[in-house]
Structure formats: C-alpha cells, structure tokens
Amino acid sequence: MSVIGRRILLAVGPGVLEGALARMILSADRADEVMQLARSSHARDERSYDAAIVCAELPAGIRSNIVITLPDDRGSAGIGTVRYAGGLHNVRIDGPEQVIDLLDAYAPPGRCGR
C-alpha cells in the first residue's frame, strides 16, 4: 500500500528559513510534496494544499486546509497561529522543529489526501 503524501506550501522569508523548513519536511522520508513559493513558479499555479506555512497571509487564490502562520518574517520565536476547519489556535513557536511538530499534529502524514 502506498502512502499519499501531503501537499505543503511554504511562503516564508527569509529564503534560508524556507529552505531549511523544506529540507526538514523532506528529510522525514515521507511522500510529501513541498512547494516553495519563493523558488517555484508553479507554487502559485497550484491552488489547493493540505497545509501551508506562511509569515503573513495566505497568498491570494491559494486554499489550504491547515495554515500555520509564523510569529514574524524573520524566523523569530514568539506566538504564531494555526488555522484549520475547527478554528484558530495561538501557538508558541520557538524554532523550526516546533513548526514541523505543528504540521504533523494538524496535518498528520498519511491522513491528508490530494
């Protein structure tokens, strides 16, 4: 049985943070598809994602079941949010590992569909 990976959009800055998050997600040896908004011309063409990690608002025209908003656009620690069908939670984010933990908690691998 093949595992269907998550479609994940990264729309964060600086680019080094976006790249680090992409590497962390992909290194987990899952079938996830990661689109980096800053590095892919196709990221905006795709309209629907299982999860998005953003610094500000979700880009116009993009839909995502789960939206994790980072505390700021510098990768600083602080209070971010997770928006999902059940509501909105304020969450403490101290580093990229916690972003990955939030992603796995709210959009568990193998439970999202394309």
Backbone as a printed PyTorch tensor [residue, N CA C, xyz], in Angstrom:
tensor([[[  0.8440,  -1.1710,   0.0000],
         [  0.0000,   0.0000,   0.0000],
         [  0.8920,   1.2380,   0.0000]],

        [[  0.6690,   2.1480,  -0.9330],
         [  1.4850,   3.3510,  -0.9930],
         [  0.8720,   4.4480,  -0.1210]],

        [[  1.7400,   5.2350,   0.4690],
         [  1.3120,   6.3300,   1.3210],
         [  1.1860,   7.5790,   0.4650]],

        [[  0.0760,   8.2660,   0.5950],
         [ -0.1260,   9.5170,  -0.1150],
         [  0.4150,  10.6310,   0.7620]],

        [[  1.3500,  11.3640,   0.2320],
         [  1.9610,  12.4450,   0.9940],
         [  1.1140,  13.6960,   0.9950]],

        [[  1.5240,  14.6180,   1.8310],
         [  0.8340,  15.8920,   1.9450],
         [  1.3620,  16.8600,   0.8900]],

        [[  0.4910,  17.7530,   0.4430],
         [  0.8930,  18.8650,  -0.4200],
         [  1.0650,  20.0640,   0.5020]],

        [[  2.2980,  20.5620,   0.5950],
         [  2.6190,  21.6050,   1.5530],
         [  3.1900,  22.8180,   0.8190]],

        [[  2.6370,  23.9820,   1.1060],
         [  3.1370,  25.2340,   0.5520],
         [  3.9580,  25.9560,   1.6120]],

        [[  5.1490,  26.4100,   1.2310],
         [  5.9680,  27.2450,   2.1040],
         [  6.0120,  28.6370,   1.4980]],

        [[  5.5100,  29.6050,   2.2410],
         [  5.5330,  31.0080,   1.8100],
         [  6.0880,  31.8290,   2.9680]],

        [[  7.3770,  31.6230,   3.2430],
         [  8.0220,  32.2730,   4.3830],
         [  9.3160,  32.9460,   3.9410]],

        [[  9.7610,  33.8680,   4.7310],
         [ 11.0260,  34.5380,   4.4920],
         [ 11.7650,  34.6020,   5.7990]],

        [[ 13.0130,  34.7280,   5.8080],
         [ 13.8740,  34.7970,   4.6420],
         [ 13.9870,  33.4550,   3.9270]],

        [[ 14.5420,  33.4920,   2.7280],
         [ 14.6470,  32.2810,   1.9160],
         [ 15.3900,  31.1560,   2.6010]],

        [[ 16.3580,  31.5040,   3.4470],
         [ 17.0990,  30.4690,   4.1600],
         [ 16.1790,  29.6930,   5.1100]],

        [[ 15.2230,  30.3750,   5.7310],
         [ 14.2510,  29.7110,   6.5990],
         [ 13.3410,  28.8070,   5.7810]],

        [[ 12.8670,  29.3020,   4.6380],
         [ 12.0200,  28.4950,   3.7610],
         [ 12.7640,  27.2350,   3.3190]],

        [[ 14.0180,  27.4080,   2.9350],
         [ 14.8200,  26.2580,   2.5110],
         [ 15.0470,  25.2630,   3.6350]],

        [[ 15.3140,  25.7710,   4.8370],
         [ 15.5390,  24.8860,   5.9860],
         [ 14.2750,  24.0930,   6.3160]],

        [[ 13.1190,  24.7580,   6.2980],
         [ 11.8590,  24.0510,   6.5630],
         [ 11.6090,  22.9950,   5.4930]],

        [[ 11.8640,  23.3250,   4.2460],
         [ 11.6690,  22.3530,   3.1580],
         [ 12.5550,  21.1270,   3.3700]],

        [[ 13.8130,  21.3470,   3.7000],
         [ 14.7300,  20.2170,   3.9340],
         [ 14.2690,  19.3650,   5.1110]],

        [[ 13.8020,  19.9960,   6.1730],
         [ 13.3410,  19.2450,   7.3440],
         [ 12.1280,  18.3900,   7.0030]],

        [[ 11.1920,  18.9470,   6.2460],
         [  9.9910,  18.1950,   5.8710],
         [ 10.3740,  17.0250,   4.9650]],

        [[ 11.1860,  17.2970,   3.9760],
         [ 11.5590,  16.2590,   3.0100],
         [ 12.4790,  15.2020,   3.6100]],

        [[ 13.2480,  15.5460,   4.6300],
         [ 14.1650,  14.5720,   5.2340],
         [ 13.4460,  13.5380,   6.0880]],

        [[ 12.1790,  13.7550,   6.3430],
         [ 11.4140,  12.8220,   7.1820],
         [ 11.0580,  11.5440,   6.4340]],

        [[ 11.5200,  11.4030,   5.1800],
         [ 11.3200,  10.1920,   4.3950],
         [  9.8390,   9.8490,   4.2180]],

        [[  9.0780,  10.8800,   3.8710],
         [  7.6600,  10.6950,   3.5730],
         [  7.4450,  11.0450,   2.1070]],

        [[  6.2490,  10.8740,   1.6460],
         [  5.9290,  11.1650,   0.2510],
         [  5.3920,  12.5840,   0.0800]],

        [[  5.7810,  13.4990,   0.9740],
         [  5.2700,  14.8640,   0.9110],
         [  5.7810,  15.6010,  -0.3270]],

        [[  4.9320,  16.4510,  -0.8550],
         [  5.3060,  17.3510,  -1.9470],
         [  5.3710,  18.7530,  -1.3500]],

        [[  6.5480,  19.3720,  -1.4110],
         [  6.7530,  20.6880,  -0.8280],
         [  6.9760,  21.6950,  -1.9510]],

        [[  6.1640,  22.7300,  -1.9530],
         [  6.3060,  23.8100,  -2.9210],
         [  6.7780,  25.0500,  -2.1820]],

        [[  7.9090,  25.6120,  -2.6180],
         [  8.4470,  26.8220,  -2.0160],
         [  8.0390,  27.9980,  -2.8960]],

        [[  7.2270,  28.8750,  -2.3640],
         [  6.6940,  29.9950,  -3.1300],
         [  7.8040,  30.8460,  -3.7460]],

        [[  8.8600,  31.1070,  -2.9900],
         [  9.9430,  31.9620,  -3.4810],
         [ 10.7810,  31.2910,  -4.5630]],

        [[ 10.7450,  29.9690,  -4.6420],
         [ 11.6320,  29.2510,  -5.5630],
         [ 10.9170,  28.5060,  -6.6730]],

        [[  9.6060,  28.5080,  -6.6720],
         [  8.8770,  27.7290,  -7.6720],
         [  7.8280,  28.5810,  -8.3640]],

        [[  7.9260,  28.6540,  -9.6670],
         [  6.9110,  29.3990, -10.4250],
         [  5.5860,  28.6450, -10.4410]],

        [[  5.6150,  27.3520, -10.1270],
         [  4.3960,  26.5440, -10.1370],
         [  3.6150,  26.6120,  -8.8300]],

        [[  4.2220,  27.1280,  -7.7730],
         [  3.5580,  27.1580,  -6.4660],
         [  2.2570,  27.9480,  -6.5230]],

        [[  2.2230,  29.0400,  -7.2680],
         [  1.0000,  29.8370,  -7.3810],
         [ -0.0040,  29.2030,  -8.3380]],

        [[  0.4820,  28.3670,  -9.2570],
         [ -0.4250,  27.6910, -10.1950],
         [ -1.2730,  26.6480,  -9.4820]],

        [[ -0.6620,  25.9920,  -8.5120],
         [ -1.4050,  25.0230,  -7.7060],
         [ -2.3020,  25.8240,  -6.7820]],

        [[ -3.5350,  25.4690,  -6.6850],
         [ -4.4800,  26.2780,  -5.9160],
         [ -4.8650,  25.6810,  -4.5720]],

        [[ -4.5970,  24.4030,  -4.3560],
         [ -5.0680,  23.7540,  -3.1440],
         [ -3.9430,  22.9410,  -2.4940]],

        [[ -3.7830,  23.1490,  -1.1960],
         [ -2.7450,  22.4510,  -0.4380],
         [ -3.3550,  21.8380,   0.8210]],

        [[ -2.7210,  20.7770,   1.3050],
         [ -3.1370,  20.1960,   2.5810],
         [ -2.7270,  21.1020,   3.7290]],

        [[ -1.5640,  21.7300,   3.5920],
         [ -1.0580,  22.6110,   4.6420],
         [ -0.2080,  23.7110,   4.0120]],

        [[ -0.2040,  24.8600,   4.6680],
         [  0.6420,  25.9770,   4.2460],
         [  1.3160,  26.5540,   5.4770]],

        [[  2.5740,  26.9050,   5.3120],
         [  3.3230,  27.5830,   6.3610],
         [  3.6680,  28.9480,   5.7980]],

        [[  3.1940,  29.9970,   6.4730],
         [  3.3200,  31.3560,   5.9490],
         [  3.8570,  32.3020,   7.0270]],

        [[  4.3530,  33.4610,   6.5750],
         [  4.7850,  34.5180,   7.5020],
         [  3.6720,  35.5210,   7.7400]],

        [[  2.8240,  35.6760,   6.7560],
         [  1.7510,  36.6660,   6.8520],
         [  0.4550,  35.9860,   6.4240]],

        [[ -0.1610,  36.5080,   5.4120],
         [ -1.4060,  35.9390,   4.9030],
         [ -1.1290,  34.8610,   3.8590]],

        [[ -2.0700,  33.9740,   3.6940],
         [ -2.0120,  33.0030,   2.6180],
         [ -2.0920,  33.7730,   1.3000]],

        [[ -1.2300,  33.4840,   0.3400],
         [ -1.2780,  34.2140,  -0.9330],
         [ -2.6660,  34.1400,  -1.5850]],

        [[ -3.0420,  35.2110,  -2.2580],
         [ -4.3590,  35.2990,  -2.9100],
         [ -4.5660,  34.1300,  -3.8620]],

        [[ -5.7630,  33.5810,  -3.8210],
         [ -6.1400,  32.4970,  -4.7120],
         [ -5.7020,  31.1090,  -4.2790]],

        [[ -4.9750,  31.0210,  -3.1850],
         [ -4.4880,  29.7370,  -2.6770],
         [ -5.3880,  29.2820,  -1.5340]],

        [[ -5.7510,  28.0070,  -1.5380],
         [ -6.5320,  27.4100,  -0.4540],
         [ -5.6700,  26.3660,   0.2510]],

        [[ -5.8550,  26.2850,   1.5520],
         [ -5.1370,  25.2810,   2.3200],
         [ -6.0070,  24.8480,   3.4940]],

        [[ -6.0360,  23.5400,   3.7500],
         [ -6.8210,  23.0090,   4.8650],
         [ -6.2690,  23.4830,   6.2070]],

        [[ -4.9630,  23.5820,   6.3060],
         [ -4.2730,  23.9990,   7.5230],
         [ -3.3400,  25.1470,   7.1600]],

        [[ -3.3620,  26.2310,   7.9440],
         [ -2.4320,  27.3410,   7.7210],
         [ -1.7000,  27.6180,   9.0290]],

        [[ -0.3920,  27.4290,   8.9960],
         [  0.4560,  27.7510,  10.1420],
         [  1.1220,  29.0870,   9.8410]],

        [[  0.8380,  30.0910,  10.6830],
         [  1.4200,  31.4180,  10.4980],
         [  2.5200,  31.6170,  11.5240]],

        [[  3.7140,  31.9080,  11.0420],
         [  4.8620,  32.1130,  11.9150],
         [  4.7530,  33.4540,  12.6410]],

        [[  5.4770,  33.6120,  13.7600],
         [  5.3950,  34.8540,  14.5320],
         [  5.7800,  36.1110,  13.7380]],

        [[  6.7470,  35.9860,  12.8210],
         [  7.1500,  37.1380,  12.0090],
         [  7.8680,  36.6430,  10.7620]],

        [[  8.3900,  37.5700,   9.9660],
         [  9.0500,  37.1860,   8.7270],
         [ 10.5700,  37.0560,   8.8700]],

        [[ 11.0590,  37.0170,  10.0900],
         [ 12.4950,  36.8590,  10.3370],
         [ 12.8270,  35.5080,  10.9530]],

        [[ 11.8410,  34.6980,  11.2280],
         [ 12.0870,  33.4100,  11.8590],
         [ 12.2790,  33.5050,  13.3590]],

        [[ 11.8120,  34.6030,  13.9540],
         [ 11.9480,  34.8000,  15.4030],
         [ 10.9750,  33.9130,  16.1690]],

        [[ 11.3160,  33.6430,  17.4110],
         [ 10.4120,  32.9170,  18.3000],
         [  9.2710,  33.8420,  18.7040]],

        [[  8.1500,  33.2510,  19.0580],
         [  7.0120,  34.0410,  19.5060],
         [  5.7140,  33.2950,  19.3200]],

        [[  4.6270,  34.0440,  19.2810],
         [  3.3050,  33.4600,  19.1400],
         [  2.8860,  33.4840,  17.6690]],

        [[  2.5790,  32.3130,  17.1660],
         [  2.0490,  32.1640,  15.8160],
         [  0.6280,  31.6320,  15.9150]],

        [[  0.0620,  31.2710,  14.7820],
         [ -1.2920,  30.7140,  14.7870],
         [ -1.3710,  29.4790,  13.8960]],

        [[ -2.3550,  28.6490,  14.2050],
         [ -2.7260,  27.5400,  13.3410],
         [ -4.2080,  27.7070,  13.0540]],

        [[ -4.5500,  27.8590,  11.7770],
         [ -5.9390,  27.9810,  11.3420],
         [ -6.3240,  26.6930,  10.6290]],

        [[ -7.4640,  26.1370,  11.0190],
         [ -7.9520,  24.8900,  10.4340],
         [ -9.4660,  24.9080,  10.4960]],

        [[-10.0900,  23.8740,   9.9760],
         [-11.5510,  23.8430,   9.8890],
         [-12.2220,  24.0220,  11.2440]],

        [[-11.5830,  23.5490,  12.2950],
         [-12.1620,  23.6400,  13.6320],
         [-11.9270,  24.9540,  14.3350]],

        [[-11.1410,  25.8390,  13.7430],
         [-10.9290,  27.1220,  14.3910],
         [ -9.5330,  27.6690,  14.2160]],

        [[ -9.1350,  28.4410,  15.2230],
         [ -7.8510,  29.1360,  15.2070],
         [ -7.2130,  28.9850,  16.5790]],

        [[ -5.9690,  28.5370,  16.5990],
         [ -5.2340,  28.4080,  17.8580],
         [ -4.0030,  29.2890,  17.8300]],

        [[ -3.7570,  30.0060,  18.9170],
         [ -2.4800,  30.6760,  19.1160],
         [ -1.5040,  29.6350,  19.6460]],

        [[ -0.3030,  29.6150,  19.0860],
         [  0.6910,  28.6120,  19.4700],
         [  2.0460,  29.2710,  19.6620]],

        [[  2.8040,  28.7670,  20.6010],
         [  4.1680,  29.2440,  20.8250],
         [  5.0840,  28.5110,  19.8420]],

        [[  5.8820,  29.2710,  19.1010],
         [  6.8340,  28.6940,  18.1550],
         [  8.2170,  29.2170,  18.5210]],

        [[  9.0930,  28.3010,  18.9330],
         [ 10.4400,  28.6860,  19.3330],
         [ 11.4950,  28.3260,  18.2890]],

        [[ 11.1120,  27.5640,  17.2770],
         [ 12.0780,  27.1790,  16.2470],
         [ 11.4380,  26.3120,  15.1870]],

        [[ 12.1870,  25.9710,  14.1550],
         [ 11.6340,  25.1990,  13.0480],
         [ 11.1520,  23.8020,  13.4420]],

        [[ 11.7680,  23.2160,  14.4630],
         [ 11.3270,  21.8870,  14.9040],
         [  9.8780,  21.9230,  15.3790]],

        [[  9.5000,  23.0020,  16.0530],
         [  8.1190,  23.1210,  16.5290],
         [  7.1480,  23.3460,  15.3760]],

        [[  7.6090,  24.0060,  14.3200],
         [  6.7650,  24.1750,  13.1320],
         [  6.4700,  22.7980,  12.5330]],

        [[  7.4840,  21.9510,  12.4580],
         [  7.3000,  20.5960,  11.9270],
         [  6.3680,  19.7980,  12.8410]],

        [[  6.5250,  19.9410,  14.1520],
         [  5.6330,  19.2630,  15.0940],
         [  4.1850,  19.7100,  14.8990]],

        [[  3.9620,  21.0160,  14.6990],
         [  2.6100,  21.5230,  14.4540],
         [  2.0530,  20.9710,  13.1450]],

        [[  2.8830,  20.9340,  12.1290],
         [  2.4720,  20.3830,  10.8440],
         [  2.0200,  18.9310,  11.0060]],

        [[  2.8060,  18.1420,  11.7260],
         [  2.4630,  16.7330,  11.9330],
         [  1.2240,  16.5560,  12.8090]],

        [[  1.0090,  17.4650,  13.7560],
         [ -0.1440,  17.3670,  14.6440],
         [ -1.4510,  17.7380,  13.9390]],

        [[ -1.4130,  18.7930,  13.1240],
         [ -2.6330,  19.2910,  12.4960],
         [ -2.8800,  18.7110,  11.1030]],

        [[ -1.8250,  18.2520,  10.4480],
         [ -1.9630,  17.6290,   9.1260],
         [ -1.1170,  16.3520,   9.1290]],

        [[ -1.5720,  15.3410,   9.8690],
         [ -0.7730,  14.1320,  10.0490],
         [ -0.4460,  13.4540,   8.7090]],

        [[  0.8000,  12.9820,   8.5690],
         [  1.1630,  12.2660,   7.3500],
         [  0.2490,  11.0580,   7.1410]],

        [[ -0.1350,  10.8300,   5.9100],
         [ -1.0000,   9.6960,   5.5880],
         [ -2.4750,   9.9340,   5.8100]],

        [[ -2.8410,  11.0570,   6.4230],
         [ -4.2530,  11.3460,   6.6710],
         [ -4.7650,  12.4660,   5.8020]],

        [[ -3.8840,  13.0570,   5.0210],
         [ -4.2900,  14.1050,   4.0840],
         [ -4.3980,  13.4670,   2.7090]],

        [[ -5.2920,  13.9680,   1.9150],
         [ -5.4560,  13.4300,   0.5730],
         [ -5.2860,  14.5120,  -0.4560]],

        [[ -4.9110,  14.0840,  -1.6220],
         [ -4.7690,  15.0320,  -2.7290],
         [ -6.0130,  15.0860,  -3.5340]]])
